[in-house]
């Protein structure tokens, strides 16, 4: 673990009040914890921009399972991408709609390509990628 370093930040009083309300609402114990998380969020965002870095993502998609062959199309796409798919879960939301949650690990560019393909597949109602990190570069 690296040594802690203290540094000062200059903010307007209005901005600081808004920040304090935000971190209180989110349950942070102090400003330092909130600032560390904000910095990590930006670092993760940068990992994803690089394209070639190994990242982790969670992808969810909602679709009507009564659409002709859509379940089979989704399965085929997943079978063609086993190198980055770590796990998937299928949930029946109601009689018509299903939710698929897919955990992915690989280069961010490959993950984006796969999730874009799934989201743009005819019959998919909604797709959302949550981008995160392997954690190896975060402290």
VEXDOKE-242320 format. One record per residue: x, y, z of N, C-alpha, C in turn; residue number from 1. Coordinates in pm, 1 decimal. Each point is the difference from the previous one (the first is absolute). Example, Ala and Ser with C-alpha at 12.3 -4.5 7.8 and 13.67 -1.06 7.14 Angstrom:
<pts>
1319.0/-569.0/780.0/-89.0/119.0/0.0/90.0/120.0/0.0/1
-35.0/105.0/-72.0/82.0/119.0/6.0/-77.0/109.0/73.0/2
</pts>
This chain:
<pts>
83.6/-117.4/0.0/-83.6/117.4/0.0/88.4/124.1/0.0/1
-31.4/95.2/-85.6/80.3/121.4/-7.1/-36.1/95.6/113.3/2
90.8/89.8/25.6/-14.9/94.1/110.0/-107.1/104.1/-34.2/3
-74.7/43.0/100.2/-102.2/102.2/-19.1/64.1/137.3/-11.3/4
-51.9/78.9/-91.0/48.7/135.7/-20.2/-119.5/93.8/13.2/5
16.3/103.9/75.7/-104.5/101.8/14.3/28.0/112.4/-99.3/6
-106.9/52.8/-59.0/13.8/113.5/-89.8/-123.4/87.8/14.7/7
11.4/123.5/-37.1/-110.5/94.3/12.0/-73.6/16.9/-130.7/8
-127.5/32.2/11.1/-83.4/25.6/-117.3/-75.8/129.5/25.1/9
0.4/89.2/-96.0/-74.0/125.2/11.7/-131.4/-11.5/-75.9/10
-110.8/29.5/70.6/-133.5/-5.1/-60.0/-80.0/119.9/47.2/11
-98.3/38.0/-78.9/-92.1/103.5/47.0/-85.2/-59.8/112.2/12
-48.3/84.0/88.1/-80.7/-49.9/112.3/-128.0/-66.3/-49.6/13
-59.9/52.4/-106.9/-121.9/-61.1/-55.3/26.4/-140.6/-52.0/14
110.9/-16.1/-71.6/34.0/-131.9/-52.9/28.5/-97.3/113.8/15
69.6/44.9/101.2/30.8/-86.6/113.9/-127.6/-41.7/72.9/16
-94.5/89.6/16.1/-128.1/-33.4/64.3/-73.3/-107.7/-79.6/17
-2.3/16.5/-131.7/-65.9/-100.2/-85.5/71.5/-134.4/9.4/18
132.3/4.8/2.3/77.7/-123.6/11.2/-28.0/-68.1/134.0/19
-2.6/76.2/107.3/-27.4/-56.6/132.0/-138.8/-62.9/6.7/20
-98.9/63.0/-61.4/-135.6/-58.0/-4.1/0.8/-131.0/-77.7/21
72.2/-0.9/-112.0/8.6/-119.7/-82.8/64.6/-115.3/76.0/22
114.4/25.6/62.7/69.3/-109.6/67.7/-75.8/-44.9/124.9/23
-72.8/91.5/63.2/-83.3/-39.0/113.4/-113.9/-91.5/-46.7/24
-64.1/37.5/-110.7/-109.3/-81.3/-55.9/49.0/-138.9/-40.3/25
122.7/-6.4/-50.7/55.7/-128.4/-42.3/58.9/-80.8/115.3/26
12.7/62.4/117.4/45.6/-73.7/117.3/149.8/-1.8/24.2/27
74.0/87.8/-64.8/143.7/5.6/25.7/26.1/53.2/140.3/28
103.3/-52.8/63.2/37.9/43.6/134.4/73.7/133.5/-3.6/29
71.3/24.2/-110.8/75.7/124.9/-9.9/26.3/33.4/-147.4/30
50.1/119.2/-22.2/27.2/46.5/-135.6/108.4/-82.6/-68.7/31
99.2/-42.7/76.1/111.0/-75.9/-60.6/-49.4/-127.7/-65.9/32
-90.4/-73.2/66.4/-53.2/-123.2/-59.0/-72.9/29.7/-130.2/33
-78.9/106.6/-0.7/-75.1/36.3/-120.1/94.1/40.0/-113.9/34
101.6/77.7/31.8/94.9/43.5/-103.2/76.9/-119.0/-55.4/35
40.9/-93.6/86.3/69.6/-120.4/-48.2/-87.1/-76.1/-98.9/36
-130.0/-16.8/32.0/-89.8/-71.1/-91.0/-19.3/74.4/-131.6/37
-6.2/131.8/5.8/-13.9/78.7/-122.8/124.5/-15.7/-88.1/38
115.8/-0.8/61.0/124.4/-18.8/-75.5/3.1/-139.0/-62.5/39
-36.5/-101.8/78.1/-2.9/-137.1/-54.1/-97.1/-11.2/-116.9/40
-115.0/65.2/10.9/-98.1/-3.1/-108.9/60.3/54.8/-128.6/41
73.6/107.8/10.2/64.4/57.4/-117.7/110.2/-91.2/-54.0/42
75.1/-64.0/89.7/104.8/-92.3/-43.8/-59.6/-119.6/-74.4/43
-112.1/-51.9/48.5/-68.1/-110.6/-68.1/-47.8/46.2/-137.4/44
-54.1/119.3/-6.7/-44.7/55.3/-128.3/116.1/7.1/-99.5/45
116.4/39.7/47.1/118.2/6.4/-86.1/42.9/-139.7/-45.7/46
-9.5/-100.1/89.6/32.3/-138.0/-39.8/-84.4/-41.8/-119.1/47
-128.2/34.0/3.0/-90.0/-39.3/-106.9/29.1/74.3/-129.9/48
47.1/122.5/8.7/30.6/78.1/-119.9/120.6/-56.0/-74.4/49
91.1/-64.1/72.7/122.7/-50.5/-62.2/-25.4/-115.9/-94.9/50
-109.2/-72.0/15.4/-38.9/-103.7/-94.6/70.8/-132.7/13.9/51
129.6/1.6/25.4/75.4/-123.7/6.8/21.4/-52.8/140.7/52
-45.1/71.9/99.8/17.4/-41.5/139.4/-102.1/-105.9/37.2/53
40.0/-92.5/86.8/-95.0/-99.4/49.0/-90.7/65.6/102.7/54
-130.0/-12.7/-22.9/-100.5/61.8/84.2/-107.7/-102.5/34.2/55
-93.6/44.8/79.8/-113.1/-83.9/39.1/-127.0/80.6/-22.3/56
-103.4/-67.5/-44.5/-127.4/67.0/-21.0/-115.8/-91.0/32.8/57
-112.2/62.0/30.5/-125.0/-72.2/21.8/-99.2/56.8/-100.7/58
-54.8/-88.0/-82.1/-91.5/42.1/-105.1/-137.1/-59.1/25.5/59
-101.6/84.5/-4.6/-136.8/-49.8/14.4/-79.2/33.6/-125.3/60
-86.3/-90.6/-38.4/-86.4/26.0/-113.7/-138.2/-56.1/26.3/61
-98.4/72.4/-47.4/-140.1/-38.5/15.4/-56.2/-23.2/-138.9/62
-74.7/-111.3/-11.3/-56.6/-31.1/-131.2/-127.2/-81.8/14.8/63
-77.6/-1.5/-105.7/-123.5/-78.3/-8.2/38.1/-138.5/-50.7/64
-14.7/-100.2/85.7/43.4/-133.8/-40.6/-96.0/-66.3/-98.5/65
-112.5/65.2/-30.3/-92.8/-53.6/-99.2/38.3/39.3/-142.8/66
98.0/89.8/-13.8/44.4/38.6/-134.4/68.7/-119.5/-65.4/67
-31.1/-22.4/-123.9/51.1/-116.8/-72.4/151.4/-12.0/8.0/68
47.1/-109.3/52.5/141.0/-37.8/1.9/92.6/96.1/74.6/69
-53.1/99.3/71.2/85.7/97.0/67.3/85.3/-66.4/107.7/70
-59.7/-89.3/78.0/78.0/-70.1/103.1/115.5/-77.2/-62.3/71
-25.3/-62.7/-113.9/104.3/-75.5/-69.1/109.3/92.7/-53.0/72
-38.1/115.4/-52.0/97.9/97.6/-49.5/88.8/46.7/115.1/73
-60.1/32.4/114.6/76.4/44.2/117.3/95.9/-109.7/45.0/74
-49.0/-123.5/4.1/86.4/-112.6/39.1/115.8/-18.3/-96.8/75
-26.2/11.0/-128.7/107.1/-15.3/-99.7/106.4/107.9/16.0/76
-42.3/123.4/21.5/95.6/108.6/20.5/86.4/-28.7/122.3/77
-63.3/-46.3/107.9/75.5/-30.1/120.7/96.4/-116.4/-21.9/78
-42.2/-101.4/-69.2/87.6/-115.4/-25.8/120.5/39.1/-85.4/79
-17.1/100.6/-83.3/110.5/47.2/-83.5/94.9/93.1/75.1/80
-30.9/29.1/126.2/82.1/92.6/79.2/35.0/-56.4/137.0/81
19.4/-129.0/7.1/31.5/-65.0/127.5/132.7/46.1/58.9/82
85.6/57.3/-83.0/129.9/46.7/49.4/-13.2/118.9/94.8/83
-110.0/75.2/-7.1/-16.6/113.8/90.6/-120.4/-14.9/93.4/84
-85.6/-96.2/-24.7/-116.2/-21.0/87.3/39.4/-91.5/114.1/85
-16.3/49.6/121.4/33.1/-78.6/119.5/-121.9/-70.8/56.3/86
-118.0/62.7/-11.3/-122.1/-57.9/54.5/-119.6/73.8/-57.7/87
-113.0/-68.1/-4.4/-124.6/66.7/-39.0/-115.3/-60.0/78.9/88
-98.6/84.1/22.4/-118.7/-41.3/73.6/-122.4/46.6/-77.0/89
-97.0/-87.9/-9.7/-124.2/28.9/-70.7/-112.4/6.2/103.2/90
-77.2/109.6/-4.5/-109.4/18.4/95.0/-128.3/28.4/-77.5/91
-106.6/-68.0/37.6/-131.0/25.5/-59.5/-64.9/113.7/79.3/92
-13.5/116.0/-63.3/-58.3/116.3/67.2/-150.6/-15.7/12.7/93
-62.3/-38.1/-109.2/-143.8/-27.7/-2.9/-24.7/-99.3/-113.0/94
-125.9/-18.0/-38.3/-32.9/-100.2/-102.1/64.9/29.4/-134.5/95
30.1/127.1/-25.4/49.5/39.5/-130.9/148.1/38.5/-0.2/96
47.4/64.6/105.3/132.4/60.6/0.3/101.6/-77.5/83.2/97
123.3/0.5/-51.1/111.0/-66.0/68.0/112.9/99.5/21.5/98
79.2/-28.3/102.0/119.6/76.8/30.9/118.4/-95.4/-7.2/99
101.4/41.0/-72.5/124.6/-75.2/-7.2/108.4/88.1/61.5/100
76.0/-54.2/94.6/110.7/72.3/61.2/126.9/-78.2/-31.2/101
97.4/69.1/-59.5/121.5/-65.8/-46.4/120.2/67.9/65.1/102
85.8/-78.7/62.1/122.9/51.6/59.4/112.8/-23.4/-99.7/103
75.2/106.7/-28.1/101.4/-2.3/-105.0/135.7/40.4/55.2/104
104.5/-61.1/-53.4/136.3/37.6/34.3/84.4/-10.9/-126.0/105
68.2/109.6/-32.1/83.6/0.5/-119.0/36.6/141.6/-37.7/106
54.6/15.5/-119.4/34.8/133.5/-48.2/-127.8/82.3/-15.2/107
7.5/124.7/43.2/-119.6/84.3/-5.1/-55.4/12.0/-141.5/108
86.0/3.4/-98.7/-47.3/10.6/-138.0/-80.8/-123.7/-40.8/109
41.5/-118.1/45.3/-73.6/-123.3/-30.8/-133.7/-4.1/72.9/110
0.4/44.9/125.0/-124.4/2.1/77.1/-99.8/95.6/-63.7/111
46.3/118.6/-38.2/-89.7/96.7/-65.2/-55.7/-54.7/-131.7/112
84.9/-66.2/-76.5/-44.2/-56.4/-127.7/-112.0/-102.0/22.8/113
19.0/-87.1/98.4/-101.7/-101.2/30.8/-128.9/64.3/49.4/114
10.5/92.9/94.2/-121.3/60.0/55.7/-72.5/86.6/-102.6/115
74.1/64.3/-89.6/-63.9/75.0/-108.7/-75.3/-94.8/-92.3/116
60.7/-113.6/-29.5/-65.5/-100.0/-85.3/-128.7/-50.1/64.0/117
6.0/-32.4/128.0/-120.2/-49.1/68.5/-108.0/107.7/6.8/118
38.9/121.8/35.9/-97.2/108.6/13.8/-68.8/30.5/-133.2/119
74.4/-8.0/-108.8/-55.6/34.9/-131.0/-74.5/-115.6/-66.1/120
-3.3/-115.8/63.4/-71.4/-114.7/-56.7/-150.0/27.5/-1.3/121
-62.6/-24.4/-112.0/-143.6/26.2/-14.7/-77.6/-77.7/106.2/122
-84.5/71.2/72.7/-82.7/-61.8/103.2/48.0/29.5/141.6/123
123.3/48.8/13.0/49.4/37.6/132.8/-66.7/131.6/37.8/124
-63.0/2.6/117.2/-69.0/120.9/44.5/94.5/99.0/67.2/125
97.8/-52.9/73.4/93.6/89.0/69.3/125.5/-77.3/35.7/126
113.4/63.6/-17.5/127.9/-57.3/40.8/81.0/105.1/73.3/127
68.1/-40.3/105.6/78.5/96.0/79.7/126.8/-66.6/48.8/128
114.0/65.9/-25.7/129.7/-47.8/45.6/43.7/81.9/120.1/129
35.6/-67.9/106.7/61.3/64.0/115.2/147.6/-35.0/-6.5/130
82.2/103.5/-14.6/143.3/-19.0/-17.6/70.4/13.5/134.0/131
85.0/-96.2/30.1/78.0/7.2/122.8/141.7/-48.8/-27.9/132
72.7/-26.0/103.6/141.6/-30.8/-10.8/29.9/-136.2/59.6/133
112.2/-57.6/-40.1/46.1/-121.3/66.4/51.3/33.9/140.7/134
27.9/127.0/22.0/49.9/45.6/129.8/149.8/-8.0/15.5/135
67.8/-56.4/-97.8/143.9/-22.9/13.3/80.6/129.2/7.2/136
-51.2/108.9/-60.1/73.0/126.5/0.9/-57.7/102.2/97.5/137
-101.1/-39.8/75.0/-61.8/92.6/95.6/47.9/-31.3/141.6/138
23.3/105.3/77.8/39.3/-21.3/140.6/-101.4/62.6/91.1/139
</pts>
